Each structure stands twice: as structure tokens, then as C-alpha cells.
Amino acid sequence: MNKKERVTAAIEGRVPDYVPCGFSLHFPKERAMGEEAVAAHLEFFEKTDTDIFKIMNENMVPDVGEIKVPSDWNKIPTYSLKDDFMQRQLELVKRILDKCDRQAFLLGTLHGICASSIHPIEARYGYEGVRELSCRHIREDKKPVLEAWKRIADGMCQLAEAYLELGLDGIYYAGLGAETRYYTDEEFAECIEPFDKQILQVVKEKGGYNFLHMCKDGLNMQRYASYRELVDVVNWGVYETHFSLEEGRELFPGVTIMGGLANRSGVLVDGTEEELREAVREIITGFGKKGFILGADCTLATEMPYERIKAVVEAARTIK
């Protein structure tokens, strides 16, 4: 099997020749855009040899100015592929595809509706502040907020379609909003879930694969249970949320699980090479090869030595 065939087998519930691996990290700021980003991606995947080639996305929805009251969400415009931030991201994808191993499984990162709405103004209000602001505005007057989020979601649908048209196999959907300390279950169901599903549905209709990453800690994983008909692979912070791989398999029956290793601590960060190999063996033999992709809770630290990732990949390939 080549890398694409291996990952596809894992997604479709067949037993691959060995468990595929997928890891990623945010590149340094000076290597996050333009030609430097192209080179950084190619270097990462050459040196780590992962089966999944995940293209990062630092081209976020732009900051449109201060959002202090609910009516300020009316500043959010309608987005299309003509917008600069989408053009930059699609150009990055094109340049990478011109040079990368097309037999790898190719994923494009797409920031979910929650991330796409709050990340652009996070620098203004801080990590906690922007989330509290979003919740407060939904509770004070949700109409302009949801109208703005719909415009963002419509733009993300166009980006997802363009990814697939360029030749990517699917999207890596970075979902936010299930943290219980912010939105209530009812707010998530009304304000976040419909837009998440709108975007994921477009990918399925166009024949692409959906990787759902449920980001952050303190999650109510049950909020994502109904997503299982739209997703092919799920990934979350096993060590952050204290929600095991086995529990994930029960919550998402028939959906491939990706993970197994903590991303910012533990054996992947500071274990010896022998400890890495043993951890990989324990994870794969314990969880099984079927419907599983070896990965981490989330993105790895930018400074993670590539040889440590390569060691994990090589260890997985010794387990037949």
C-alpha cells in the first residue's frame, strides 16, 4: 500500500498493512506564509515521513475592527474565494501540490465556525475575553451574531470545495465550542452545530473525507455525537479531556479514531527512543489496527524535533 491507500483503508474500516500516522505543527511565524510556508511543509513531511500530508492554514478570516456589542457583528462581510485570505491559502495549497508526494493522503486545514469567528479578534480581547464576549453577545442579541456566522460559514464552504477541486483528499476541520465553561449545550446546538454541519455536509457531497478535530480541554464530547454521520475520522485531546480512545470508539461507532499520544508532554516530548517504540507498540496492540490512525491530541510544539516524529512513524511500521 502507498500512503493514500493506507489511510483510506483505515478510514473505510479495512485493516491496512500497518497503522498510518498523522502529525502536524504550526511553523514559526517567519515560515508560516508564502514560499517559506511551502518549503516548511515539504521539509516537515520529507523528514517525518508521515502518511498524512496536512496543509496548515494561518490565513484566517480578517479582523474587521472592534466588536463590542452584538450589532457590531454586522461588520462581518460576505466572504468568497476572491478575498485575499482565501486566495493566499489556495495559492499555498497549489504550490505545495506542485511539489509534494501526491501518493500521500492530502488534507487541508479548515477552521470551524467558532474558531473562524473568534480568532480574528482574539488579539484584541484575549483568549478568555473573546470567548466570554461571544457568549455574552449570543445571550444579549443572537440575531446579528448568527447572521455574521452564517456569512462566515458560507465562505468556509467555498474554501472546502476549492480544496477538493485542487486535489486534496479531504479537510481537517478544527472544531471549537464544546468547552463546557463557555457555551451551554443549548447554545452549542443552536449556534455552532448547524454551521459546523453545513460545512462538513458540503465536503461529503463533493466526495471528500472529513477529519473532525475537537479542540481544547473541558469538552462535553456528547455535543459532537450527532456529527458521526458526516465525519470519517475523529481526533481530540485524549489526555486533556480524559476521554479515552475506547470511549471515543463507543461515541463514534464506525468512525476511524486518530490519536493516542499527548502532544505537549509525555513520551513523545521527552521519552527515549526505546520508550517511544514501546509506547507506540502498546497503543497499537491495545487499540487495534482497524479503524485507527496514530496521531497526537492536537498540533505538536513548533520546536518539536522532527526525528522524534520520524521515530514514531518508523515504530508504527514495524507492527504488522
RODO-2510 file (C-alpha; in nm, 4 decimals, decimal comma):
residues 320
     n   res          X          Y          Z
     1     m     0,0000     0,0000     0,0000
     2     n     0,1091     0,3565    -0,0577
     3     k     0,0291     0,6251     0,1995
     4     k    -0,3022     0,7314     0,0463
     5     e    -0,4185     0,3708     0,0170
     6     r    -0,3155     0,3027     0,3770
     7     v    -0,5075     0,5968     0,5220
     8     t    -0,8085     0,5224     0,3012
     9     a    -0,8102     0,1628     0,4238
    10     a    -0,8100     0,2850     0,7836
    11     i    -1,0996     0,5200     0,7097
    12     e    -1,3027     0,2520     0,5359
    13     g    -1,2636     0,0034     0,8193
    14     r    -1,0218    -0,2278     0,6420
    15     v    -0,7021    -0,3471     0,8055
    16     p    -0,4027    -0,1672     0,6484
    17     d    -0,0565    -0,3183     0,6129
    18     y     0,0376    -0,1069     0,9132
    19     v    -0,1255     0,1705     1,1114
    20     p    -0,0890     0,5046     0,9302
    21     c     0,0364     0,8140     1,1132
    22     g    -0,0624     1,1784     1,1029
    23     f     0,1094     1,4630     1,2886
    24     s     0,1338     1,8370     1,2345
    25     l     0,2603     2,1557     1,3958
    26     h     0,2436     2,5297     1,3459
    27     f     0,5563     2,6539     1,1736
    28     p     0,7435     2,9595     1,3066
    29     k     0,5933     3,2939     1,2019
    30     e     0,8738     3,3571     0,9555
    31     r     0,7921     3,0258     0,7834
    32     a     0,4116     3,0358     0,8042
    33     m     0,3321     3,2250     0,4838
    34     g     0,4244     3,2295     0,1170
    35     e     0,7235     3,0445    -0,0239
    36     e     0,8669     2,9897     0,3232
    37     a     0,5497     2,8018     0,4171
    38     v     0,5753     2,5860     0,1053
    39     a     0,9335     2,4953     0,1931
    40     a     0,8456     2,4356     0,5600
    41     h     0,5669     2,1923     0,4707
    42     l     0,7818     1,9984     0,2274
    43     e     1,0683     1,9772     0,4747
    44     f     0,8387     1,8586     0,7550
    45     f     0,6899     1,5757     0,5544
    46     e     1,0190     1,4720     0,3999
    47     k     1,1858     1,4467     0,7402
    48     t     0,8940     1,2898     0,9314
    49     d     0,7556     1,0665     0,6524
    50     t     0,4020     1,0730     0,7928
    51     d     0,1254     0,9135     0,5881
    52     i    -0,0989     1,2204     0,6096
    53     f     0,0219     1,5419     0,4484
    54     k    -0,1737     1,8078     0,6378
    55     i    -0,1510     2,1585     0,4977
    56     m    -0,1730     2,4187     0,7724
    57     n    -0,3867     2,7318     0,7452
    58     e    -0,2628     3,0545     0,9010
    59     n    -0,4725     3,2640     0,6594
    60     m    -0,7565     3,3401     0,8955
    61     v    -1,0749     3,5392     0,8468
    62     p    -0,9522     3,9002     0,8803
    63     d    -1,0118     4,1297     1,1754
    64     v    -1,2843     4,3782     1,0764
    65     g    -1,2464     4,6039     1,3790
    66     e    -1,3820     4,6222     1,7304
    67     i    -1,6784     4,4032     1,8215
    68     k    -1,8091     4,5460     2,1468
    69     v    -2,1855     4,4991     2,1172
    70     p    -2,3947     4,2415     1,9280
    71     s    -2,4745     4,4824     1,6441
    72     d    -2,1013     4,5125     1,5702
    73     w    -2,1175     4,1644     1,4155
    74     n    -2,2874     4,3367     1,1219
    75     k    -1,9349     4,4468     1,0253
    76     i    -1,8623     4,0912     0,9100
    77     p    -1,8975     4,0942     0,5303
    78     t    -1,9917     3,8233     0,2850
    79     y    -1,6825     3,6176     0,2002
    80     s    -1,5859     3,4470    -0,1247
    81     l    -1,2839     3,2878    -0,2894
    82     k    -1,1946     3,6334    -0,4200
    83     d    -1,0982     3,7503    -0,0714
    84     d    -0,7255     3,7873    -0,0104
    85     f    -0,7059     3,5466     0,2826
    86     m    -0,8648     3,2679     0,0795
    87     q    -0,6550     3,3465    -0,2253
    88     r    -0,3382     3,3210    -0,0165
    89     q    -0,4433     2,9870     0,1293
    90     l    -0,5374     2,8382    -0,2065
    91     e    -0,2123     2,9579    -0,3604
    92     l    -0,0242     2,7864    -0,0776
    93     v    -0,2103     2,4630    -0,1469
    94     k    -0,1388     2,4859    -0,5201
    95     r     0,2313     2,5470    -0,4662
    96     i     0,2591     2,2563    -0,2242
    97     l     0,0696     2,0209    -0,4530
    98     d     0,3075     2,1073    -0,7351
    99     k     0,5980     1,9686    -0,5325
   100     c     0,4707     1,7194    -0,2732
   101     d     0,4283     1,3423    -0,2760
   102     r     0,0854     1,3001    -0,4341
   103     q     0,0699     0,9419    -0,3072
   104     a     0,0362     1,0735     0,0473
   105     f    -0,3095     1,1381     0,1920
   106     l    -0,3626     1,5122     0,1444
   107     l    -0,5583     1,7220     0,3930
   108     g    -0,6362     2,0926     0,4028
   109     t    -0,6937     2,2652     0,7358
   110     l    -1,0238     2,4483     0,7716
   111     h    -1,1007     2,6420     1,0876
   112     g    -1,4511     2,5715     1,2138
   113     i    -1,7192     2,8313     1,2594
   114     c    -1,6292     2,9051     1,6203
   115     a    -1,2573     2,9420     1,5503
   116     s    -1,3175     3,1449     1,2351
   117     s    -1,5403     3,3904     1,4196
   118     i    -1,3325     3,4483     1,7334
   119     h    -0,9680     3,4007     1,6304
   120     p    -0,9577     3,7211     1,4207
   121     i    -1,0411     3,9358     1,7253
   122     e    -0,8670     3,7263     1,9914
   123     a    -0,5672     3,9614     1,9908
   124     r    -0,7994     4,2472     2,0851
   125     y    -0,9770     4,0808     2,3769
   126     g    -0,7559     3,7913     2,4875
   127     y    -0,8170     3,4179     2,4948
   128     e    -1,0792     3,4175     2,7688
   129     g    -1,2133     3,7611     2,6835
   130     v    -1,3095     3,6839     2,3252
   131     r    -1,4901     3,3667     2,4253
   132     e    -1,6790     3,5396     2,7032
   133     l    -1,7675     3,8209     2,4620
   134     s    -1,9034     3,5739     2,2078
   135     c    -2,1187     3,4022     2,4701
   136     r    -2,2439     3,7343     2,6064
   137     h    -2,3465     3,8604     2,2632
   138     i    -2,5350     3,5409     2,1865
   139     r    -2,7283     3,5831     2,5098
   140     e    -2,7943     3,9547     2,4600
   141     d    -2,8949     3,9542     2,0929
   142     k    -2,8021     3,6477     1,8892
   143     k    -2,9588     3,7562     1,5588
   144     p    -2,6688     3,9700     1,4258
   145     v    -2,4168     3,7193     1,5631
   146     l    -2,5734     3,4228     1,3859
   147     e    -2,6191     3,6195     1,0650
   148     a    -2,2475     3,7011     1,0699
   149     w    -2,1543     3,3406     1,1439
   150     k    -2,3706     3,2284     0,8519
   151     r    -2,1736     3,4561     0,6199
   152     i    -1,8501     3,3094     0,7547
   153     a    -1,9806     2,9534     0,7169
   154     d    -2,0829     3,0194     0,3572
   155     g    -1,7299     3,1369     0,2851
   156     m    -1,5785     2,8304     0,4531
   157     c    -1,7994     2,6088     0,2360
   158     q    -1,6443     2,7694    -0,0711
   159     l    -1,2944     2,7133     0,0666
   160     a    -1,3728     2,3479     0,1383
   161     e    -1,4993     2,2956    -0,2171
   162     a    -1,1922     2,4666    -0,3609
   163     y    -0,9635     2,2412    -0,1548
   164     l    -1,1216     1,9336    -0,3077
   165     e    -1,1197     2,0761    -0,6594
   166     l    -0,7446     2,1357    -0,6275
   167     g    -0,6917     1,7682    -0,5474
   168     l    -0,6928     1,7372    -0,1691
   169     d    -0,8479     1,4203    -0,0310
   170     g    -1,0331     1,5923     0,2485
   171     i    -1,0386     1,8601     0,5146
   172     y    -0,9131     1,8728     0,8707
   173     y    -1,1955     2,0589     1,0439
   174     a    -1,0795     2,2324     1,3607
   175     g    -1,3886     2,2412     1,5778
   176     l    -1,4278     2,4650     1,8818
   177     g    -1,7128     2,5455     2,1148
   178     a    -1,7721     2,2257     2,3104
   179     e    -1,5844     2,3572     2,6145
   180     t    -1,8424     2,3478     2,8925
   181     r    -1,7142     2,6647     3,0601
   182     y    -1,8349     2,8812     2,7715
   183     y    -2,1404     2,7863     2,5663
   184     t    -2,4247     2,5854     2,7142
   185     d    -2,5409     2,2648     2,5458
   186     e    -2,8390     2,4537     2,4065
   187     e    -2,6237     2,7382     2,2721
   188     f    -2,3875     2,4928     2,1055
   189     a    -2,6785     2,3080     1,9425
   190     e    -2,8374     2,6281     1,8119
   191     c    -2,5409     2,8488     1,7313
   192     i    -2,2426     2,6272     1,6450
   193     e    -2,3572     2,2808     1,5427
   194     p    -2,5677     2,3897     1,2393
   195     f    -2,2775     2,5812     1,0837
   196     d    -2,0278     2,3037     1,1561
   197     k    -2,2594     2,0573     0,9864
   198     q    -2,3256     2,2894     0,6938
   199     i    -1,9541     2,2912     0,6093
   200     l    -1,8999     1,9205     0,6754
   201     q    -2,2015     1,8364     0,4575
   202     v    -2,0535     2,0227     0,1621
   203     v    -1,7366     1,8153     0,1865
   204     k    -1,9340     1,4902     0,1913
   205     e    -2,1456     1,5982    -0,1060
   206     k    -1,8283     1,6718    -0,3018
   207     g    -1,6803     1,3306    -0,2233
   208     g    -1,4167     1,4411     0,0285
   209     y    -1,3211     1,2980     0,3656
   210     n    -1,3888     1,4873     0,6889
   211     f    -1,1408     1,4755     0,9768
   212     l    -1,3054     1,6342     1,2807
   213     h    -1,0671     1,7697     1,5430
   214     m    -1,2463     1,8569     1,8665
   215     c    -1,0124     2,1105     2,0167
   216     k    -0,9325     2,2246     2,3725
   217     d    -0,9978     2,0747     2,7147
   218     g    -1,3063     2,0548     2,9338
   219     l    -1,5170     1,9303     2,6438
   220     n    -1,8617     1,7805     2,6528
   221     m    -1,7859     1,5192     2,3888
   222     q    -2,1537     1,4298     2,3666
   223     r    -2,2105     1,7559     2,1807
   224     y    -2,0380     1,6001     1,8795
   225     a    -2,2161     1,2639     1,8887
   226     s    -2,4594     1,3590     1,6116
   227     y    -2,1717     1,4577     1,3826
   228     r    -2,0794     1,0949     1,3238
   229     e    -2,2829     1,0653     1,0028
   230     l    -2,0778     1,3474     0,8490
   231     v    -1,7261     1,2626     0,9643
   232     d    -1,4791     0,9915     0,8661
   233     v    -1,2099     1,0454     1,1290
   234     v    -1,2292     1,1999     1,4766
   235     n    -0,9465     1,3368     1,6886
   236     w    -0,9485     1,5031     2,0299
   237     g    -0,7327     1,5658     2,3345
   238     v    -0,7400     1,2227     2,4956
   239     y    -0,5100     1,3417     2,7721
   240     e    -0,6663     1,6890     2,8004
   241     t    -1,0259     1,5735     2,8193
   242     h    -0,9655     1,2423     2,9984
   243     f    -1,1840     1,0809     2,7319
   244     s    -1,0113     0,7646     2,6135
   245     l    -0,9696     0,6196     2,2670
   246     e    -1,2038     0,3387     2,3688
   247     e    -1,4702     0,5860     2,4830
   248     g    -1,4327     0,7657     2,1515
   249     r    -1,4937     0,4438     1,9624
   250     e    -1,8158     0,3943     2,1593
   251     l    -1,9316     0,7529     2,0976
   252     f    -1,8482     0,7402     1,7260
   253     p    -1,9263     0,3851     1,6125
   254     g    -1,7937     0,3100     1,2659
   255     v    -1,5791     0,6251     1,2594
   256     t    -1,1998     0,5987     1,2445
   257     i    -1,0139     0,7261     1,5507
   258     m    -0,6917     0,9301     1,5252
   259     g    -0,4688     0,9919     1,8260
   260     g    -0,3007     0,8021     2,1049
   261     l    -0,0155     1,0337     2,2073
   262     a    -0,0119     1,3530     2,4136
   263     n     0,1081     1,6443     2,2014
   264     r     0,2870     1,8663     2,4561
   265     s     0,4004     1,6241     2,7270
   266     g     0,4819     1,2619     2,7899
   267     v     0,6828     1,0145     2,5875
   268     l     0,6574     1,1987     2,2557
   269     v     0,8173     1,5057     2,4126
   270     d     1,0825     1,3633     2,6409
   271     g     1,0869     0,9828     2,6135
   272     t     1,3866     0,7864     2,4932
   273     e     1,3757     0,6245     2,1506
   274     e     1,3112     0,2893     2,3157
   275     e     1,0294     0,4383     2,5252
   276     l     0,8778     0,5859     2,2088
   277     r     0,8827     0,2487     2,0336
   278     e     0,7299     0,0768     2,3358
   279     a     0,4546     0,3397     2,3684
   280     v     0,3636     0,3012     2,0010
   281     r     0,3556    -0,0776     2,0361
   282     e     0,1306    -0,0578     2,3426
   283     i    -0,1114     0,1851     2,1776
   284     i    -0,1485    -0,0126     1,8555
   285     t    -0,1651    -0,3585     2,0108
   286     g    -0,4054    -0,2336     2,2758
   287     f    -0,6430    -0,0432     2,0495
   288     g    -0,6044    -0,2494     1,7330
   289     k    -0,5073    -0,1736     1,3748
   290     k    -0,8585    -0,1479     1,2346
   291     g    -1,0164     0,1967     1,2157
   292     f    -0,7170     0,3675     1,3729
   293     i    -0,4634     0,6337     1,2745
   294     l    -0,1775     0,7034     1,5128
   295     g    -0,1523     1,0716     1,5997
   296     a    -0,1499     1,3221     1,8839
   297     d    -0,4070     1,5152     2,0853
   298     c    -0,3513     1,8308     1,8787
   299     t    -0,0707     2,0133     1,6989
   300     l     0,2782     1,9449     1,8282
   301     a     0,5018     2,2174     1,9661
   302     t     0,6665     2,4249     1,6931
   303     e     1,0105     2,3315     1,8254
   304     m     0,9410     1,9544     1,8258
   305     p     1,2442     1,7763     1,6721
   306     y     1,1376     1,6093     1,3506
   307     e     1,3419     1,2998     1,4278
   308     r     1,1123     1,2216     1,7216
   309     i     0,8109     1,2192     1,4917
   310     k     1,0025     1,0052     1,2424
   311     a     1,0813     0,7587     1,5222
   312     v     0,7096     0,7203     1,5970
   313     v     0,6286     0,6673     1,2287
   314     e     0,9011     0,4066     1,1920
   315     a     0,7898     0,2290     1,5083
   316     a     0,4331     0,2031     1,3761
   317     r     0,5642     0,0446     1,0569
   318     t     0,7264    -0,2395     1,2479
   319     i     0,3912    -0,3589     1,3856
   320     k     0,2341    -0,5886     1,1299
***
